[in-house]
Structure formats: structure tokens, C-alpha cells
């Protein structure tokens, strides 16, 4: 009886475990685009990501022109999963290729001749 009870318990326990479904990626309608600029806003119900390209090639211009190409809206749960996924992918990328610094760099002062 004890063996039967243990088997019943194991079977019931395995039936309660959530199973991970197999995911099939259908890319038949996928479009690709490049972005070197991204911005985001959020409301209570959704996160909106804006992607585009910086069209300003002269760094001394006083105005940047960004051509927005894509807007992706996510519910908060999907946005949190995206955050987790990007953090993991970035960590692996930096482990392989080195840290990416996104802080603005101050212009280095020109070397001056010593007076003497």
C-alpha cells in the first residue's frame, strides 16, 4: 500500500507542475529595421517604445533630426520580460566583447605648454 500511495502522490505532484509549451517562431511576416535611437514612455496600461535613426551627421549641429520608424506597445508584463531579457543578453555581450559605456564623454582639454 505504501508504494501505491507514493506513486499516487508522485503522479498528483507531477500533474500539478506547469509545463512549458513548445514555442514555434513564425517569421513569415517579420520585417527588419535598424535603429540607433530609442525612447520610451509608459502609462498604467502600457509601455511604448519608439525606434528610429539619428539623421544628423554633423556633431556641432544644434538640433538632432531623428527619423522615427517603429513604435512598439507592450503591456507591463511583456515590458518587464523584455527588460529581463535585454539585461541578460547585454551581460553576455559585455562578457564577450567588453563593457559598453553610454555615459557622455567630456571633451578632453587641449594640452598646454608649461610656462617657465
C-alpha distances in whole Angstrom, upper triangle without the diagonal:
4,5,5,6,9,10,10,12,14,15,16,18,20,21,23,25,28,29,33,35,37,41,44,47,50,53,55,57,57,60,61,64,65,65,67,66,64,64,61,61,58,58,55,54,54,56,59,60,63,64,67,70,73,76,78,79,82,80,83,83,83,80,77,76,73,72,69,67,63,62,58,56,53,50,50,46,47,50,48,46,49,50,47,48,51,51,48,51,54,52,52,55,57,55,56,60,60,61,62,65,65,67,71,73,77,80,81,84,87,88,91,94,94,98,100
4,5,5,6,9,10,10,12,14,15,16,18,20,21,23,27,28,31,34,36,39,42,46,49,52,54,56,56,59,59,62,63,63,64,64,61,61,59,59,56,56,53,52,53,54,57,57,61,62,65,68,70,74,76,77,79,77,81,80,80,78,75,74,71,70,67,65,62,60,56,54,51,49,48,44,46,48,46,44,47,48,45,45,49,48,46,48,51,49,49,52,54,52,53,57,57,58,59,62,62,65,68,70,73,77,78,81,84,85,88,91,91,94,96
4,5,5,6,9,10,11,12,14,15,16,18,20,21,25,26,29,31,33,37,40,43,46,49,52,53,53,56,57,60,61,61,62,62,60,60,57,58,55,55,52,51,52,53,55,56,59,60,63,66,68,72,74,75,77,76,79,79,79,76,73,73,69,68,65,63,60,58,55,53,50,48,47,43,44,47,44,42,46,46,43,43,47,47,44,46,49,48,47,50,52,50,51,55,56,56,58,60,61,63,67,69,72,75,76,80,82,83,87,89,90,93,95
4,5,5,6,9,10,10,12,14,15,16,19,20,24,25,28,30,32,36,39,42,45,48,50,52,52,55,56,59,60,60,62,62,59,59,57,57,54,54,51,50,50,52,54,55,59,59,63,65,68,71,73,75,77,76,79,79,78,76,73,72,68,68,64,62,59,57,53,52,48,46,46,42,43,46,44,42,45,46,43,43,47,47,44,46,50,48,47,51,53,51,52,55,56,57,58,61,61,64,67,69,73,76,77,80,83,84,88,90,91,94,96
4,5,5,6,9,10,10,12,14,15,17,19,22,24,27,29,32,35,38,42,44,48,50,52,51,55,56,58,59,59,61,60,58,57,55,55,52,52,49,47,48,50,53,53,57,58,61,64,67,70,72,73,76,74,77,77,77,74,71,70,67,66,63,61,58,56,52,50,47,44,43,40,41,44,42,40,43,44,41,42,46,45,43,45,48,47,46,50,51,50,51,54,55,55,57,59,60,62,65,68,71,74,75,79,81,83,86,89,89,93,94
4,5,5,6,9,10,10,12,14,15,17,20,22,25,27,30,33,36,40,43,46,48,50,49,53,53,56,57,57,58,58,55,55,53,53,50,50,47,46,47,48,51,51,55,56,59,62,64,67,70,71,73,72,75,74,74,72,69,68,65,64,61,59,56,54,50,48,45,43,42,38,40,42,40,38,41,42,39,39,43,42,40,42,45,44,43,47,48,46,48,51,52,52,54,56,57,59,63,65,68,71,72,76,78,79,83,85,86,89,91
4,5,5,6,9,10,10,12,14,16,19,20,23,25,27,31,34,37,40,43,46,47,47,51,51,54,55,55,57,57,54,54,52,52,50,50,47,45,46,47,50,50,54,54,58,60,63,66,68,70,72,71,74,74,73,71,68,67,63,63,59,57,54,52,49,47,44,42,41,37,38,41,39,37,40,41,38,38,42,42,39,41,45,43,42,46,48,46,47,50,51,52,53,56,56,59,62,64,68,71,72,75,78,79,83,86,86,90,92
4,6,5,6,8,10,11,12,15,18,19,23,25,27,31,34,37,40,43,45,47,47,50,51,54,55,55,57,57,54,54,51,51,48,48,45,44,44,46,48,49,53,54,57,60,63,66,68,69,72,71,74,73,73,70,67,66,63,62,59,57,53,51,48,46,42,40,40,36,37,40,38,36,40,41,38,38,42,42,40,42,45,44,43,46,48,47,48,51,52,52,54,56,56,59,62,65,68,71,72,76,79,80,83,86,87,90,92
4,5,5,6,9,10,11,13,16,18,22,24,27,30,33,36,39,42,45,46,46,49,50,52,53,53,55,54,52,51,49,49,46,46,43,42,42,44,46,47,51,52,55,58,61,64,66,67,70,68,71,71,70,68,65,64,61,60,57,55,52,50,46,44,41,38,37,34,35,38,36,34,37,38,35,36,40,39,37,40,43,41,41,44,46,44,46,49,50,50,51,53,54,56,60,62,65,68,70,73,76,77,80,83,84,87,89
4,6,5,6,9,10,11,14,16,19,21,24,27,30,34,37,40,42,44,43,47,47,50,51,51,52,52,49,50,47,47,45,45,42,41,41,42,45,46,49,50,53,56,58,62,64,65,68,66,69,69,68,66,63,62,59,58,55,53,50,48,44,43,39,37,36,33,34,36,34,32,35,36,33,34,37,37,34,37,40,38,38,41,43,41,43,46,47,47,48,51,51,54,57,60,63,66,67,71,73,75,78,81,82,85,87
4,5,5,6,9,10,13,14,18,20,22,26,29,32,35,38,40,42,42,45,46,49,50,50,52,52,49,49,47,47,44,44,42,40,40,41,44,45,48,49,52,55,58,61,63,65,67,66,69,69,68,66,63,62,58,57,54,52,48,47,43,41,38,36,36,32,33,36,34,32,35,36,33,34,37,37,35,37,40,39,39,42,44,42,44,47,48,48,49,52,52,54,58,60,64,67,68,72,74,76,79,82,83,86,88
4,5,5,6,9,12,14,18,20,23,26,29,32,35,38,40,42,42,45,46,48,50,50,51,51,48,48,45,45,42,42,39,38,38,40,43,44,47,48,52,54,57,60,63,64,67,65,68,68,67,65,62,61,57,56,53,51,47,46,42,40,36,34,34,30,31,34,32,30,34,35,33,33,37,37,35,37,40,39,39,42,44,43,44,47,48,48,49,51,51,54,57,60,63,66,68,71,74,75,79,82,83,86,88
4,5,5,7,10,12,16,18,21,25,28,31,34,37,39,41,40,43,44,46,47,47,49,49,46,45,43,43,40,40,37,36,37,38,41,41,45,46,49,52,55,58,60,61,64,62,66,65,65,62,59,58,55,54,51,49,46,44,40,38,35,32,32,28,29,32,30,28,31,32,30,30,34,34,32,34,37,36,36,39,41,39,41,44,45,45,46,48,48,50,54,56,60,63,64,68,71,72,75,78,79,82,84
4,5,5,9,10,13,15,18,21,25,28,31,34,36,38,37,41,41,44,45,45,47,47,44,44,42,42,40,40,37,35,36,37,39,40,43,44,47,50,53,56,58,60,62,61,64,63,63,61,57,57,53,52,49,47,44,42,38,37,33,31,31,27,28,31,29,27,30,31,28,28,32,32,30,32,35,34,34,37,39,38,39,42,43,43,44,47,47,49,53,55,59,62,63,67,69,71,74,77,78,81,84
4,6,8,9,13,15,18,21,24,27,30,33,35,37,37,40,41,43,45,45,47,47,44,44,41,41,39,38,36,34,34,36,38,39,43,44,47,50,53,56,58,60,62,61,64,64,63,60,57,56,53,52,48,46,43,41,37,36,32,30,30,26,27,30,29,27,30,31,29,29,33,33,31,33,36,36,35,38,41,39,41,44,45,45,45,48,48,50,54,56,60,63,64,68,70,72,76,79,80,83,85
4,6,9,13,15,18,21,24,27,30,33,35,36,36,39,40,42,44,44,45,45,42,42,39,39,36,36,33,31,32,33,36,37,41,42,45,48,51,54,57,58,61,59,62,61,61,58,55,54,51,50,47,45,41,39,35,34,30,28,27,24,25,28,26,24,28,29,27,27,31,31,29,32,35,34,34,37,39,38,40,43,43,43,43,46,46,48,51,54,57,60,62,66,68,70,73,77,77,81,83
4,6,10,12,16,18,22,25,28,31,33,34,34,37,37,40,41,41,42,42,39,39,37,37,34,34,32,30,30,31,34,35,38,39,43,45,48,51,54,55,58,56,59,59,58,56,53,52,48,48,44,42,39,37,33,32,28,26,26,22,23,26,24,22,25,26,24,24,28,28,26,28,31,31,30,33,35,34,36,39,40,39,40,42,42,45,48,51,54,57,59,62,65,67,70,73,74,77,80
4,7,9,13,15,19,21,24,27,30,31,30,33,34,36,37,37,39,39,36,36,33,34,31,31,29,27,27,28,31,32,35,36,39,42,45,48,50,52,55,53,56,56,55,53,49,49,45,44,41,39,35,34,30,28,25,23,22,19,20,23,21,19,22,24,21,21,25,26,24,26,29,29,29,31,34,33,34,37,38,37,38,40,40,43,46,49,52,55,57,60,63,65,68,71,72,76,78
4,6,9,12,16,19,21,25,27,28,28,31,32,34,36,36,38,38,35,36,34,34,32,32,30,28,28,29,31,31,35,35,38,41,44,47,50,51,54,53,56,55,55,52,49,48,44,43,40,38,34,33,29,28,25,23,23,20,20,23,22,19,22,24,21,21,24,25,23,25,28,28,27,30,33,32,33,36,37,37,37,40,40,42,46,48,52,55,56,60,63,64,68,71,72,76,78
4,7,9,13,15,18,21,24,25,24,28,28,31,32,33,35,35,32,33,31,32,30,30,29,27,26,26,28,28,31,32,35,37,40,43,46,47,50,49,52,52,52,49,46,45,41,40,37,34,31,30,26,25,22,21,21,18,17,20,19,16,19,21,18,17,21,22,20,21,25,25,24,27,29,29,30,32,34,34,34,37,36,39,43,45,49,51,53,57,59,61,65,68,69,73,75
4,6,10,13,15,19,21,22,22,25,27,29,31,32,34,34,32,33,31,32,30,31,29,27,26,26,28,28,31,31,34,37,40,43,45,47,50,49,52,51,51,49,45,44,40,39,35,33,30,29,25,24,22,21,22,18,17,21,20,17,19,22,20,18,22,24,22,22,26,27,26,28,31,30,31,33,35,35,35,38,37,40,43,46,50,52,54,58,60,62,66,69,70,74,76
4,7,10,13,16,18,20,20,23,25,28,29,30,33,34,31,32,31,32,31,32,31,28,27,27,28,28,30,30,33,35,39,41,44,45,48,48,51,50,51,48,44,43,39,38,35,32,29,28,25,25,22,22,23,20,18,22,21,18,19,22,20,18,22,24,21,21,25,26,25,26,30,29,29,32,34,34,34,37,37,40,43,45,49,51,53,57,59,61,65,68,70,73,76
4,6,9,12,15,17,16,20,21,24,26,27,30,30,28,29,28,29,28,29,29,26,24,24,25,25,27,26,29,32,35,38,41,42,45,44,48,47,47,44,41,39,35,34,31,28,25,25,21,22,19,20,21,18,16,19,19,16,17,20,19,16,19,22,20,19,23,24,23,24,28,28,28,30,32,32,32,35,34,37,40,43,46,49,51,54,56,59,62,65,67,71,73
4,6,10,12,14,14,17,19,22,24,26,29,30,28,30,29,30,30,31,31,28,26,25,26,25,27,26,29,31,34,37,40,41,44,44,47,46,47,44,40,39,35,33,30,27,24,24,21,22,21,22,23,21,18,21,22,18,19,22,21,18,21,24,22,21,24,26,24,25,29,29,28,30,33,33,32,35,35,38,41,43,47,49,51,55,57,59,63,66,68,71,74
4,6,9,11,10,14,15,18,21,23,26,27,25,27,26,28,28,29,29,26,24,23,23,22,24,23,25,27,31,33,36,37,41,41,44,43,44,41,37,35,31,29,27,23,21,21,19,20,19,20,22,20,17,19,21,17,17,20,20,17,19,22,20,19,22,24,23,23,27,27,27,28,30,31,30,33,32,36,38,40,44,46,48,52,54,56,60,63,65,68,71
4,6,8,8,12,14,18,20,23,26,27,25,27,27,28,28,30,30,27,25,24,23,23,24,23,25,27,31,32,36,37,40,41,44,43,44,40,37,34,31,28,26,22,20,21,18,20,19,21,24,22,19,21,23,20,19,23,23,20,21,25,24,22,25,27,26,26,29,30,29,30,33,33,32,35,34,37,39,42,45,47,49,53,55,57,61,64,66,70,73
4,6,5,9,11,14,17,20,23,24,23,25,25,27,28,30,30,27,25,24,22,21,22,20,22,24,27,29,33,33,37,38,41,40,41,37,34,31,28,25,23,20,18,19,17,19,19,22,24,23,19,21,23,20,19,22,23,20,20,24,23,21,24,26,25,24,28,29,28,29,31,31,30,33,32,35,37,39,43,44,47,50,52,55,58,61,64,67,70
4,6,9,12,15,19,21,25,26,25,27,27,29,30,31,32,29,27,26,24,23,23,22,23,25,29,30,34,35,38,39,42,41,42,39,35,32,29,26,24,20,19,20,19,21,21,24,27,26,22,24,26,24,22,26,26,23,24,28,27,25,27,30,29,28,31,33,31,32,34,35,33,36,35,38,40,42,45,47,49,53,54,57,60,64,66,69,72
4,7,10,13,17,19,23,24,23,25,25,27,27,29,30,27,24,23,21,20,20,19,20,23,26,28,31,33,36,37,40,38,39,36,32,30,26,23,21,17,15,17,16,18,19,22,25,24,21,22,25,23,21,24,26,23,23,27,27,25,27,30,29,28,31,33,32,32,34,34,32,35,33,37,38,40,44,45,48,51,53,56,59,62,65,68,71
4,7,10,13,16,20,21,20,22,22,24,25,27,28,25,22,21,19,18,18,16,18,20,23,25,28,30,33,34,37,35,36,33,29,27,23,21,18,15,13,15,14,16,17,20,23,22,19,20,23,20,18,22,23,20,20,24,24,21,23,26,25,24,28,30,28,28,31,31,29,31,29,33,34,37,40,42,44,48,49,52,55,59,61,64,67
4,7,10,13,17,18,18,20,21,23,24,27,29,26,23,21,19,17,16,14,15,16,20,21,25,26,30,31,34,32,33,30,26,24,20,17,15,12,11,13,13,16,18,21,24,24,20,20,23,22,19,22,24,21,20,24,24,21,23,26,26,24,27,29,28,28,30,30,27,29,28,31,32,34,38,39,42,45,47,49,53,56,59,62,65
4,7,10,14,15,15,18,20,22,24,27,29,27,23,21,18,16,15,12,12,14,17,19,22,23,27,27,31,29,31,28,24,21,18,16,14,11,10,13,13,17,18,22,24,24,20,20,23,21,18,21,22,19,18,22,22,19,20,24,23,21,24,26,25,24,26,26,24,26,24,28,29,31,34,35,38,42,43,46,49,52,55,58,61
4,7,10,12,13,16,18,21,23,26,28,26,23,20,17,14,12,9,9,10,14,15,18,19,23,24,27,26,27,24,20,18,14,12,11,8,8,12,13,17,18,22,24,24,21,20,23,22,18,20,22,20,18,21,22,19,20,24,23,21,23,26,25,24,25,25,22,24,22,25,26,28,31,32,35,38,40,43,46,49,52,55,58
4,7,9,11,14,17,20,23,26,29,27,23,20,18,14,12,8,7,7,11,13,16,16,20,20,24,23,24,21,18,16,13,11,11,9,10,13,14,18,20,23,24,25,22,20,23,22,18,20,22,19,17,20,21,18,18,22,21,19,21,24,23,21,22,22,19,20,19,22,22,25,28,29,31,35,36,39,42,46,48,51,54
4,6,7,11,14,17,20,23,26,25,21,18,15,12,9,6,5,5,8,11,14,15,18,18,21,20,21,19,15,13,10,9,9,8,9,11,13,16,18,22,23,24,21,19,21,21,17,18,20,18,16,18,20,18,17,20,21,18,20,23,22,21,21,20,17,18,16,19,19,22,25,26,29,32,34,37,40,43,46,49,52
4,7,10,14,17,21,24,27,27,23,19,17,13,11,8,6,5,7,10,12,13,16,15,18,18,19,16,13,12,9,10,10,11,12,14,15,19,20,24,24,25,22,20,22,22,18,18,21,19,16,18,20,18,16,19,20,17,18,22,21,19,19,18,14,15,13,15,15,18,21,22,25,28,30,33,36,40,42,45,48
4,7,11,14,17,21,24,24,20,17,14,10,8,6,5,6,6,10,12,14,16,15,18,17,17,15,11,11,8,9,9,10,11,12,14,16,18,21,22,23,21,18,20,21,17,17,20,19,16,18,21,19,17,20,22,19,20,23,24,21,21,19,16,15,12,15,15,18,21,22,25,29,31,34,37,40,43,45,49
4,7,11,14,17,20,20,16,13,10,7,6,5,6,9,10,13,15,17,20,18,21,20,20,17,14,13,10,11,9,10,10,10,11,13,15,18,18,20,17,14,17,18,14,14,17,17,14,16,19,17,16,19,21,19,20,23,24,22,22,20,16,16,13,15,16,20,22,24,28,31,33,36,39,43,45,48,51
4,7,11,14,17,18,14,11,8,6,5,7,9,11,12,16,17,20,21,20,22,21,20,17,14,14,11,12,10,12,11,10,11,12,14,16,16,19,17,14,16,18,15,14,18,18,15,17,20,19,18,21,23,22,22,26,26,25,24,22,18,18,15,16,17,21,23,25,29,32,34,37,40,44,46,49,52
4,7,11,14,14,11,7,6,4,6,9,12,15,16,19,21,23,25,24,26,24,23,20,18,17,14,15,12,14,12,9,9,10,11,13,13,15,14,11,13,15,13,12,16,17,15,16,20,19,18,21,24,23,23,26,28,27,26,23,20,20,17,18,19,23,26,28,31,34,37,40,43,47,49,51,54
4,7,11,11,9,6,5,7,9,12,15,18,19,22,23,26,28,26,28,26,24,22,20,19,17,17,14,16,14,11,11,10,11,12,12,15,14,11,14,16,15,14,18,19,17,19,22,22,22,24,27,26,27,30,31,30,29,26,24,23,20,21,22,26,28,31,34,37,40,43,45,49,51,53,57
4,7,8,6,4,6,9,11,15,18,21,22,26,27,30,32,30,32,30,28,25,23,23,20,21,18,19,16,13,12,9,9,10,9,12,13,10,12,15,14,14,17,19,18,19,22,23,23,25,28,27,28,31,32,32,31,28,26,25,22,23,25,29,31,34,37,40,43,46,48,52,54,56,59
4,5,5,6,9,12,14,18,21,24,26,29,30,33,35,33,35,33,31,28,26,26,23,24,20,21,19,15,14,11,11,10,9,13,14,12,14,17,17,17,20,21,21,22,25,26,26,28,31,31,31,34,36,35,35,32,29,29,26,27,28,32,34,37,40,43,46,49,52,55,57,59,62
4,6,8,11,15,18,21,24,28,29,32,34,37,38,37,38,36,35,32,30,30,27,27,24,24,21,18,16,12,11,9,8,12,13,12,13,17,17,17,19,22,22,23,26,27,27,29,31,32,33,35,37,37,36,33,31,31,28,29,31,35,37,40,43,46,49,52,54,58,59,62,65
4,7,10,14,17,20,23,27,29,32,34,37,39,37,39,37,36,33,30,30,27,26,23,23,20,16,14,10,9,6,7,10,11,11,13,15,16,17,19,21,21,23,25,26,27,29,31,31,33,35,36,37,36,34,32,32,29,31,32,36,38,41,45,47,50,53,56,60,61,64,67
4,6,10,13,16,20,23,25,28,30,33,35,34,36,34,33,30,27,26,23,23,19,19,16,12,10,6,6,5,6,9,9,8,11,13,13,14,17,18,18,20,23,23,24,26,28,28,30,32,33,33,33,31,29,29,26,28,30,33,36,39,42,45,48,51,53,57,59,61,64
4,7,10,13,17,20,22,25,27,30,32,31,33,31,30,27,24,23,20,20,17,17,14,10,8,6,5,6,6,10,9,7,10,12,11,12,15,16,15,17,20,20,21,23,25,25,26,29,30,30,30,27,25,25,22,24,26,30,32,35,38,41,44,47,50,53,55,58,61
4,7,10,13,17,19,22,24,27,29,28,30,28,27,24,21,20,17,17,13,13,10,7,6,4,6,9,10,13,11,9,13,14,12,13,17,17,16,18,21,21,21,24,26,25,26,29,30,30,30,27,25,25,22,24,25,29,31,34,37,40,43,46,48,52,54,57,60
4,7,10,14,16,19,21,24,26,25,27,26,25,22,19,18,14,14,11,11,8,6,5,6,8,11,12,14,12,10,13,14,11,12,16,16,14,16,19,18,18,21,23,22,23,27,27,26,26,24,21,22,19,21,22,26,28,31,34,37,40,43,46,49,51,54,57
4,7,10,13,15,18,20,23,22,25,23,22,19,16,14,11,10,7,8,6,5,7,9,12,15,16,18,16,13,17,18,15,15,19,18,16,19,22,20,20,23,25,23,24,28,28,27,27,25,22,22,19,21,21,25,27,29,33,36,38,41,44,48,50,53,56
4,7,10,13,16,18,21,20,23,21,21,18,15,13,9,8,6,6,5,6,8,11,14,17,18,20,17,15,18,19,15,16,19,18,16,18,21,19,18,22,23,21,23,26,26,24,25,23,20,20,17,20,20,23,26,28,31,34,36,40,43,46,49,51,55
4,7,9,12,15,17,18,20,18,19,16,12,10,6,5,4,5,7,9,12,15,18,21,22,24,21,19,22,22,19,19,22,21,18,21,23,21,20,24,25,22,24,27,27,25,25,24,20,21,18,20,20,23,25,27,30,33,35,38,41,44,47,50,53
4,6,9,11,14,15,18,16,17,14,10,8,5,5,7,8,10,13,15,19,21,25,25,27,24,22,25,25,21,22,25,23,20,22,25,22,21,24,25,22,23,27,26,24,24,23,19,20,17,19,18,21,23,24,27,30,32,35,38,42,44,47,50
4,6,8,11,11,14,12,13,11,7,6,4,6,9,11,13,16,18,21,24,27,28,29,27,24,27,27,23,23,26,25,22,24,26,24,22,26,27,24,24,28,27,25,25,23,19,19,16,18,16,19,21,21,25,27,29,32,35,38,41,44,47
4,6,9,11,13,11,13,10,7,5,6,7,10,12,15,18,21,24,27,30,31,33,30,28,30,31,27,27,30,29,25,28,30,27,26,29,30,27,27,31,30,27,27,26,22,22,19,21,19,21,23,23,26,28,29,33,36,39,42,44,48
4,6,7,9,8,10,8,5,6,8,10,13,16,18,21,24,26,29,32,33,35,32,30,32,33,29,29,32,31,27,29,31,29,27,30,31,28,28,31,31,28,28,26,22,21,19,19,17,19,20,20,23,25,26,30,32,36,39,41,44
4,6,9,8,12,11,9,9,11,13,16,18,21,23,26,29,31,35,35,37,34,32,34,34,31,30,33,32,28,30,32,29,27,30,31,27,27,31,30,27,26,25,22,21,19,20,17,18,19,18,21,24,24,27,30,33,36,39,42
4,5,6,9,10,9,11,13,16,19,21,24,26,29,32,34,37,37,39,37,34,36,37,33,32,35,34,30,32,34,32,29,32,33,29,29,33,32,28,28,26,23,22,19,20,17,17,17,16,19,21,21,25,27,30,34,36,39
4,6,8,9,9,11,13,16,19,22,24,26,28,31,33,36,36,38,36,32,34,35,32,30,33,32,29,29,32,30,27,30,31,28,27,30,30,27,26,24,21,19,17,16,13,13,14,13,16,18,19,22,25,28,31,34,37
4,6,9,10,13,15,19,21,24,27,28,31,33,36,38,38,40,38,35,37,38,34,33,36,36,32,33,35,33,30,33,35,31,30,34,34,30,29,27,24,21,19,18,15,15,14,13,16,17,18,22,24,27,30,32,36
4,6,7,10,13,16,19,22,25,26,29,31,34,37,37,39,37,34,36,37,34,33,36,35,32,33,36,34,31,34,35,32,31,35,35,32,31,29,25,23,20,20,17,17,17,16,20,21,22,26,28,31,34,36,39
4,7,10,13,16,19,22,25,26,29,31,33,36,35,38,36,33,35,37,33,32,35,35,32,33,36,34,31,34,36,33,32,36,36,33,32,29,26,24,21,20,16,18,17,17,20,22,23,27,29,32,35,36,40
4,7,10,13,15,19,21,22,25,27,30,33,33,35,34,30,33,34,31,30,33,33,30,31,34,32,30,33,35,32,31,35,35,32,31,29,25,23,20,20,17,19,19,19,23,24,26,30,32,35,38,40,43
4,6,10,12,16,18,19,22,24,27,30,30,33,31,28,30,31,28,27,30,30,26,28,31,29,27,30,32,29,28,32,32,29,29,26,23,21,18,18,16,18,19,19,23,25,27,30,33,36,39,41,45
4,7,9,13,15,17,20,23,26,29,30,32,30,27,30,31,27,27,30,30,26,28,31,29,27,31,32,29,29,33,33,30,30,28,24,23,20,21,19,21,22,23,26,28,30,34,36,39,42,44,48
4,6,9,12,13,17,19,22,25,26,28,26,23,26,27,24,24,27,26,23,25,28,26,24,28,29,26,27,31,31,28,28,26,22,22,18,20,18,21,23,24,27,30,32,35,38,41,44,46,50
4,6,10,12,15,18,21,25,26,28,26,23,26,27,24,24,28,26,24,26,29,26,25,29,30,27,28,32,31,29,30,28,24,24,21,23,22,24,26,27,31,33,35,38,41,45,47,50,53
4,6,8,12,14,18,21,23,25,22,20,23,24,21,21,25,24,21,24,27,25,24,27,29,26,28,31,31,29,29,28,24,24,21,23,22,26,28,29,32,35,37,40,43,47,49,52,55
4,7,10,14,17,20,22,24,21,20,23,23,20,21,24,23,21,24,26,24,23,27,28,26,27,31,30,29,29,28,25,25,22,25,25,28,30,31,35,38,39,43,46,49,52,55,58
4,7,10,13,17,19,20,17,16,20,20,17,18,21,20,18,22,24,22,22,25,26,24,26,30,29,28,29,27,24,25,22,25,25,29,31,33,36,39,41,44,47,51,53,56,60
4,7,10,13,16,18,15,14,17,18,15,17,20,19,18,21,23,22,22,25,27,25,27,30,30,29,30,28,25,26,23,25,26,29,32,34,37,40,42,46,49,52,54,57,60
4,7,10,13,14,11,10,14,14,12,14,17,16,15,19,21,20,20,24,25,24,26,29,29,28,29,27,25,26,23,25,27,30,33,35,38,42,44,47,50,54,56,59,62
4,7,10,12,9,9,13,13,12,14,17,17,16,19,21,21,22,25,26,26,28,30,31,31,31,29,27,27,25,27,28,32,35,37,40,43,46,49,52,56,58,60,64
4,6,8,6,6,9,10,9,11,14,14,15,17,19,19,20,23,24,25,26,29,30,30,30,28,26,27,25,27,29,32,35,38,41,44,47,50,53,56,58,61,64
4,6,5,6,9,10,11,12,14,15,16,18,20,21,22,24,26,27,28,30,32,32,32,30,28,29,27,29,31,35,37,40,43,46,49,52,55,59,60,63,66
4,6,5,6,9,10,10,12,14,15,16,19,20,21,23,25,25,27,29,30,31,31,28,27,27,25,27,29,33,36,39,42,45,48,50,53,57,58,61,64
4,5,5,6,9,10,11,12,14,16,17,18,20,21,23,24,26,27,29,30,30,28,27,28,26,28,31,34,37,41,43,46,49,52,55,58,60,63,66
4,5,5,6,9,10,10,12,14,15,16,18,20,21,22,24,26,27,28,28,26,25,26,25,27,30,33,36,39,42,45,48,50,54,57,59,62,65
4,5,5,6,9,10,10,12,14,15,16,18,20,21,22,24,26,26,26,24,22,23,21,24,26,30,33,36,38,42,44,47,50,54,55,58,61
4,5,5,6,9,10,11,13,14,15,17,19,20,21,23,25,26,25,23,22,23,22,24,27,30,33,36,38,42,45,47,50,54,55,58,61
4,5,5,6,9,10,11,12,14,15,17,18,20,21,23,24,24,23,22,24,22,25,28,31,34,37,39,43,46,48,51,55,56,59,62
4,5,5,6,8,10,10,12,14,15,16,18,20,21,22,22,20,19,21,20,22,25,28,31,34,37,40,43,45,48,52,53,57,59
4,6,5,6,9,10,10,12,14,15,16,18,20,21,20,18,17,18,17,20,23,26,29,32,34,38,40,43,46,49,51,54,57
4,6,5,6,9,10,11,13,14,16,17,19,20,20,18,18,19,19,21,25,27,31,34,36,39,42,44,47,51,52,55,58
4,5,5,6,9,10,11,12,14,16,17,18,19,18,17,19,19,22,25,28,31,34,36,40,42,44,47,51,52,56,58
4,5,5,6,8,10,10,12,14,15,16,16,15,14,16,15,18,21,24,28,30,32,36,38,40,44,47,49,52,55
4,6,5,6,9,10,11,12,14,15,15,13,13,15,15,17,21,23,27,29,31,35,37,39,43,46,47,50,53
4,5,5,6,9,10,11,13,14,15,14,14,17,17,20,24,26,29,32,33,37,39,41,45,48,49,52,55
4,5,5,6,9,10,11,12,13,13,13,16,16,20,23,25,28,31,32,36,38,40,44,47,48,52,54
4,5,5,6,8,10,10,10,9,9,12,13,16,19,21,25,27,29,32,35,36,40,43,44,48,50
4,5,5,6,9,10,10,9,10,13,14,17,21,22,26,28,29,33,35,37,40,43,44,48,50
4,5,5,6,9,10,10,12,15,17,20,23,24,28,30,31,35,37,38,42,45,46,50,52
4,5,5,6,7,8,9,13,15,18,21,22,26,27,28,32,34,36,39,42,44,47,50
4,5,5,4,5,7,10,13,16,19,19,23,25,26,29,31,33,36,39,41,44,46
4,6,6,7,10,14,16,19,22,22,26,28,28,32,34,35,38,41,42,46,48
4,6,9,11,15,18,20,23,23,27,28,29,33,34,35,39,41,43,46,48
4,7,9,12,15,18,20,20,24,25,25,29,31,32,35,38,40,43,45
4,7,10,13,15,18,18,21,23,23,26,28,29,33,35,37,40,43
4,6,10,12,15,15,18,21,21,25,27,28,32,35,36,39,42
4,6,9,12,13,16,19,20,23,26,27,31,34,36,39,42
4,6,8,9,13,15,17,20,23,25,28,31,33,36,39
4,6,9,12,15,17,21,23,26,29,32,34,37,40
4,6,9,13,15,18,21,23,26,30,31,34,37
4,7,9,12,15,18,21,24,28,29,32,35
4,6,9,12,15,17,20,24,26,29,32
4,6,9,12,15,18,21,23,26,29
4,6,9,12,15,19,21,23,27
4,6,9,12,15,17,20,24
4,6,9,12,14,17,20
4,6,10,13,15,19
4,7,9,13,16
4,6,9,12
4,6,9
4,6
4
